[in-house]
Amino acid sequence: MRLLITQQHITNWHIKVSQCYLEPFYQVLKEKLVEQDILHANETSYRVLESDTKKTYYCTFLSGKHSEHPITLYHHDASRGSHVVKDFLSSYKGDVHCDMWSTYQALEKAELAGCWAHVRHKFWEAMPKDCPADAVSRQGAGACDRFFRYERSWKSLLPNDRLKKREKLFQPEMDNFFDWLRAQPVLFGSKLGTAIKYALKYEATFRTVLDDQLVLDNNRAERAMKAFVTGQKNWLFRWSKGSNHYYESHRNSEKKTT
């Protein structure tokens, strides 16, 4: 007698293996991760069929650049509300690099570290075509570029030496940068106004990089989400039904050939 193995059987095997073997391992990694002093966090959405919500979200939480035991974890949820981060990090007291989405601001004990790459990007988006050299948007992006150039030149320094460099150059330049932003007479509804408002609203988090172990950006988390972001552009949807999870990966190229 032949045994017919269906897709349903294979899917159930995957679920059982995940529940019995991979989930306990995941929990151990999570416990080790939240013991670390510095974390990065980010999230991205997916289009979902046969779900209570139009979108579902994947979040990533990972170790800082200088961690001796780097860990990267992913968490799936129907939303990206504050309960997701609070449940995952609960009483975490370290530094969290993030993009300042309101979810992360619900963390009561953690210190948030803003992303200077986001600041730079907002000023870059505000640049008009053929932007003059003295435009506020270009000067804002240029200030961010200058911070990143400093960091690249200090890459090989020991932590204490890097901290001295940051105290000597970063602190006064950041003071000047934020004072300069406050003096700009711009319309707070334009792209430039949005860039300035973002930088000033989260000024305290952008200054946390004066700690020698923190980095200027949240690019580690952005790169960790790259596979999901690439998938958004190539997959039509993710289909979730009942307790089983299927992945329908329809490439755009396949769609064009049909």
C-alpha positions in Angstrom: 0.0 0.0 0.0 1.3 3.4 -1.0 1.3 6.3 1.5 0.3 9.6 0.0 2.3 12.4 1.6 0.5 15.7 1.0 1.6 19.3 1.4 -0.5 19.4 4.5 1.5 16.5 6.0 4.8 18.3 5.2 3.6 21.6 6.6 2.4 19.9 9.9 5.8 18.2 10.2 7.5 21.6 9.9 5.2 23.1 12.5 5.9 20.2 15.0 9.6 20.4 14.5 9.5 24.1 15.1 7.4 23.8 18.2 9.3 20.9 19.8 12.9 21.7 18.8 13.4 25.2 17.4 11.1 27.2 19.7 13.0 26.2 22.9 16.3 27.0 21.2 14.8 30.4 20.1 13.9 31.1 23.7 17.4 30.4 24.9 18.8 32.8 22.3 16.3 35.4 23.3 17.4 35.2 27.0 21.0 35.6 25.9 20.2 38.5 23.6 18.4 40.6 26.2 21.4 40.2 28.6 23.5 42.3 26.2 24.0 46.0 26.7 23.3 47.2 23.1 20.7 46.0 20.7 19.4 47.0 17.3 15.7 46.8 16.3 13.6 47.2 13.2 10.4 45.9 11.5 8.8 45.5 8.1 5.4 44.6 6.8 4.0 41.8 4.6 0.8 41.6 2.7 -1.2 38.7 4.0 -4.2 36.8 2.5 -6.9 35.1 4.7 -5.9 37.1 7.7 -7.7 39.4 10.2 -5.3 42.1 9.2 -4.3 43.3 5.7 -0.6 43.3 6.8 1.5 41.2 9.1 4.8 42.3 10.5 8.3 40.8 11.0 10.5 42.4 13.7 14.2 41.9 14.2 16.2 42.3 17.3 20.0 41.8 17.2 23.3 42.4 18.9 25.3 45.5 18.7 28.4 45.8 16.6 30.9 45.0 19.3 29.1 42.1 20.8 31.2 39.1 21.7 28.3 36.8 21.1 26.3 38.2 18.1 22.7 37.0 17.9 19.9 38.0 15.4 16.3 37.0 16.1 13.1 37.6 14.2 9.6 37.9 15.6 6.3 37.6 13.7 3.2 39.4 14.8 -0.1 40.7 13.3 0.8 44.3 14.2 3.8 46.4 15.2 2.1 47.9 18.2 3.9 48.7 21.4 2.9 45.4 23.0 5.2 43.6 20.5 8.4 45.4 21.6 7.3 45.5 25.3 6.7 41.7 25.3 10.0 40.9 23.6 12.2 43.3 25.6 10.0 43.7 28.7 12.4 45.0 31.4 15.4 45.6 29.1 17.6 48.3 30.5 20.3 48.7 27.8 20.6 50.8 24.6 18.3 50.1 21.7 19.2 51.5 18.2 16.0 52.2 16.3 14.3 54.5 13.9 12.2 56.2 16.6 8.9 54.5 15.7 6.5 55.2 18.6 6.5 51.5 19.5 10.1 51.7 20.8 9.3 54.8 22.9 7.0 52.5 25.0 10.1 51.0 26.5 10.3 52.5 30.0 13.8 51.3 31.1 15.8 51.2 27.8 17.7 54.1 26.4 17.0 54.7 22.7 19.7 55.5 20.3 18.6 57.4 17.2 19.8 56.7 13.6 21.8 59.4 11.9 21.3 57.7 8.6 17.6 58.4 8.9 18.3 62.1 9.7 20.5 62.3 6.6 17.9 60.6 4.4 15.2 63.1 5.4 17.4 66.0 4.5 18.4 64.3 1.2 14.7 63.8 0.4 14.2 67.6 1.0 16.8 68.6 -1.6 15.2 70.2 -4.7 16.5 69.4 -8.2 19.7 71.3 -8.9 20.0 72.0 -5.2 22.4 74.9 -4.5 25.4 74.4 -2.2 24.0 76.8 0.4 20.6 75.2 0.6 19.5 74.3 4.1 18.7 70.7 3.0 22.2 70.2 1.5 23.9 71.7 4.5 21.9 69.4 6.8 22.8 66.3 4.8 26.4 67.5 4.7 26.6 67.8 8.5 25.5 64.2 8.8 28.0 63.1 6.1 30.7 64.8 8.2 29.8 62.8 11.3 30.0 59.5 9.2 33.4 60.5 7.8 34.7 61.1 11.3 33.5 57.6 12.3 35.1 55.9 9.3 38.5 57.6 10.1 38.2 56.4 13.8 37.3 52.8 12.9 40.6 51.3 14.0 40.9 53.3 17.3 40.5 51.7 20.7 37.2 52.4 22.5 38.8 55.0 24.9 40.6 56.8 22.1 37.4 56.9 20.0 35.4 58.3 23.0 38.0 61.1 23.3 37.6 61.9 19.6 33.8 62.0 19.9 33.9 64.2 23.0 36.4 66.6 21.2 34.7 66.8 17.8 31.2 65.3 18.0 29.9 67.2 21.0 30.6 70.8 19.8 29.6 70.0 16.3 26.3 68.5 17.4 25.6 71.5 19.6 26.2 73.7 16.6 24.1 71.5 14.3 21.0 71.5 16.6 21.3 75.2 17.4 21.5 75.9 13.6 18.4 73.8 13.0 16.4 75.7 15.7 17.3 79.0 14.0 16.0 77.9 10.5 12.8 79.8 9.5 11.2 77.0 7.5 7.6 75.8 6.9 6.9 72.8 9.2 4.9 71.0 6.7 7.4 70.9 3.9 9.9 68.1 3.4 12.6 70.3 4.9 10.4 71.2 7.8 9.8 67.5 8.4 13.5 66.8 8.4 14.2 69.5 10.9 11.3 68.6 13.1 12.4 64.9 13.2 16.0 65.8 14.1 14.9 68.2 16.8 12.1 66.1 18.2 14.5 63.2 18.9 17.7 65.2 19.6 18.4 63.5 22.8 18.4 60.0 21.1 20.8 61.2 18.4 23.2 62.5 21.1 23.5 59.0 22.7 26.1 58.1 20.1 28.6 60.1 22.3 28.9 56.8 24.1 32.0 55.1 22.5 30.3 51.7 22.1 27.3 53.0 20.2 27.3 53.5 16.4 25.8 56.3 14.4 23.1 54.3 12.5 20.7 51.4 12.7 22.0 49.9 9.5 22.7 46.6 11.2 19.0 46.1 11.7 18.2 47.4 8.2 20.5 44.8 6.7 19.0 42.1 8.8 15.6 42.9 7.2 17.0 42.9 3.7 15.7 39.5 2.8 12.2 40.4 3.8 12.3 43.8 2.0 13.6 42.0 -1.2 10.7 39.6 -0.8 8.2 42.4 -0.7 9.3 43.4 -4.2 9.3 39.9 -5.6 6.5 38.0 -3.9 2.9 38.9 -4.5 1.7 37.8 -1.1 2.1 35.6 2.0 -0.8 33.3 2.6 -1.6 32.4 6.2 -4.5 30.1 6.9 -5.6 28.7 10.3 -2.7 27.2 12.3 -0.7 26.4 9.1 1.5 28.8 7.3 2.2 28.6 3.6 4.5 30.7 1.5 3.3 31.5 -2.0 6.3 32.9 -3.8 5.3 34.2 -7.2 8.2 36.0 -8.9 7.5 39.1 -10.9 9.5 37.5 -13.7 7.2 34.4 -13.7 4.2 36.7 -13.8 5.5 38.4 -16.9 6.0 35.1 -18.8 2.5 33.8 -18.2 
